[in-house]
Amino acid sequence: MKTFHTVYDFGNESIPITFLFPLPFFIIGLLIFFYHLKNKDESKENRNILPDRIRGLIVGGAFLTLSGFMMPMIALSSIPDYYKLKKIYSAGRYQIVEGSVKNYHPMPEGGHDTERFDVKNIHFEFSDFHIKNGYNNAASHGGAIKANLAVKIRYYSDGGENVILKLEVD
């Protein structure tokens, strides 16, 4: 009889704050923009290129615009998904597969690929670099999945991918 221990449990996850990733860029943009807004460029040299003040306002404005656009977009994609998975998990509307990890393909440490494997012909694929809910910790970054490892996985299939909600390993 296999003795499994829990490596990941979505039930213990809190609301994702990945949408705050662009916040430092937003703050940098604010600082650059307001610094150049208050400080006038007194130099009259090089009239054929943009003065430092205008260039600073443009750079600061670009940081503000891009990061200000990214925060709500990330929030709108990750937060509703979190609540959907939380409801599915709480109601027990997931599937369970138990077996050995087969067809294991590790994600390289630098990314640019996914970690993928099968358990009893159920395919799983994820990456540390994708912003999504569920287990996505590749072995190259400390994750638990390895070839031929005995696992018990509770997962939700949304038709396109299988999201790992609970991972137990032997």
C-alpha positions in Angstrom: 0.0 0.0 0.0 1.3 3.4 -1.0 1.6 6.2 1.6 1.0 9.5 -0.1 1.9 12.9 1.3 0.5 16.1 0.1 2.8 18.4 -1.9 0.2 20.9 -3.1 -3.4 21.6 -2.1 -5.4 24.3 -4.0 -7.7 24.4 -1.0 -5.0 26.1 1.0 -4.4 28.8 -1.7 -5.4 32.4 -1.1 -6.6 34.8 -3.8 -3.8 35.3 -6.3 -1.9 38.6 -6.2 -0.1 38.1 -9.5 -1.9 41.2 -10.8 0.4 43.2 -8.6 3.5 42.2 -10.6 3.4 45.4 -12.7 3.0 47.6 -9.6 6.8 48.4 -9.2 6.8 49.6 -12.9 3.8 51.7 -12.2 5.5 53.3 -9.2 8.7 53.9 -11.2 6.6 55.5 -14.0 4.9 57.8 -11.4 8.3 58.8 -10.0 9.8 59.5 -13.4 6.7 61.3 -14.7 6.3 63.6 -11.7 10.0 64.3 -11.4 10.2 65.6 -14.9 6.8 67.3 -14.6 8.0 69.5 -11.7 11.6 70.0 -12.8 12.0 72.2 -15.9 14.9 71.6 -18.3 16.9 74.8 -18.4 19.4 73.7 -21.0 18.8 75.1 -24.5 21.5 72.9 -26.1 20.7 70.4 -28.9 17.4 71.9 -30.0 17.0 69.2 -32.7 16.4 66.4 -30.1 13.8 66.2 -27.4 14.7 68.0 -24.1 15.3 65.7 -21.1 12.0 66.9 -19.5 9.9 65.9 -22.5 11.8 62.6 -22.8 11.3 61.9 -19.1 7.5 62.7 -19.4 7.2 60.3 -22.3 9.1 57.5 -20.6 7.3 57.9 -17.3 3.9 58.1 -19.2 4.8 54.9 -21.1 5.6 53.1 -17.8 2.3 54.3 -16.3 0.2 53.4 -19.3 1.7 49.9 -19.9 1.7 48.8 -16.2 -1.6 50.5 -15.6 -3.1 48.5 -18.4 -1.5 45.2 -17.4 -2.7 45.2 -13.7 -6.4 45.0 -14.5 -5.9 42.7 -17.4 -4.0 40.2 -15.2 -6.5 40.6 -12.4 -9.5 40.0 -14.8 -7.9 36.8 -16.1 -6.7 35.3 -12.8 -9.2 36.3 -10.1 -12.4 34.9 -11.7 -10.5 31.7 -12.6 -9.4 31.4 -8.9 -13.0 31.6 -7.7 -14.2 29.2 -10.3 -11.6 26.6 -9.2 -12.3 27.3 -5.5 -16.0 26.5 -6.1 -15.1 23.3 -8.0 -12.6 22.2 -5.4 -15.0 22.9 -2.5 -17.8 21.0 -4.2 -15.6 18.1 -5.0 -16.3 18.3 -8.7 -12.8 17.2 -9.7 -11.5 13.9 -11.0 -8.8 11.7 -9.3 -6.1 9.8 -11.0 -3.6 7.6 -9.2 -0.6 5.9 -10.8 3.0 6.4 -12.0 4.3 9.4 -13.9 4.9 8.4 -17.5 6.2 10.3 -20.6 7.9 12.8 -18.3 9.4 15.9 -20.0 11.0 18.3 -17.6 10.9 22.0 -18.1 14.4 23.5 -18.6 15.6 25.8 -15.8 15.5 28.8 -18.1 11.9 28.2 -19.2 10.9 28.4 -22.9 9.1 25.1 -22.6 6.6 23.3 -20.3 6.9 20.4 -17.9 4.5 17.6 -19.1 3.7 14.1 -18.2 0.9 11.5 -18.2 -0.7 9.5 -15.4 -2.9 6.6 -16.8 -3.2 8.4 -20.1 -4.3 11.7 -18.5 -2.0 14.5 -19.8 -0.7 17.3 -17.6 1.3 20.3 -18.7 2.4 23.5 -16.9 5.2 26.0 -16.5 6.5 28.2 -13.7 6.3 31.1 -16.0 2.6 31.0 -16.9 0.3 33.0 -14.7 -2.4 30.5 -13.8 -4.0 28.8 -10.8 -3.3 25.3 -9.8 0.0 23.4 -9.4 2.6 24.7 -11.8 6.0 24.2 -10.0 8.4 22.5 -12.4 11.1 20.2 -11.0 13.8 22.5 -12.3 12.5 25.1 -9.8 11.9 22.7 -6.9 8.8 20.9 -8.0 8.0 17.4 -6.9 7.2 15.6 -10.2 9.7 13.1 -11.5 9.7 10.2 -14.0 8.1 7.0 -12.6 7.0 8.7 -9.4 3.8 7.3 -7.8 1.3 10.2 -7.6 -2.3 10.8 -6.7 -3.7 13.8 -8.5 -7.0 15.6 -8.0 -7.6 17.7 -11.1 -10.1 19.7 -13.1 -10.4 19.3 -16.8 -11.7 22.4 -18.6 -11.6 20.7 -21.9 -8.3 22.2 -23.0 -6.1 21.4 -20.1 -6.0 19.5 -16.8 -5.5 21.8 -13.8 -3.9 20.1 -10.8 -5.8 21.0 -7.7 -4.1 18.6 -5.3 -0.9 16.7 -5.7 0.1 13.8 -3.5 3.3 11.8 -4.0 4.6 8.5 -2.6 
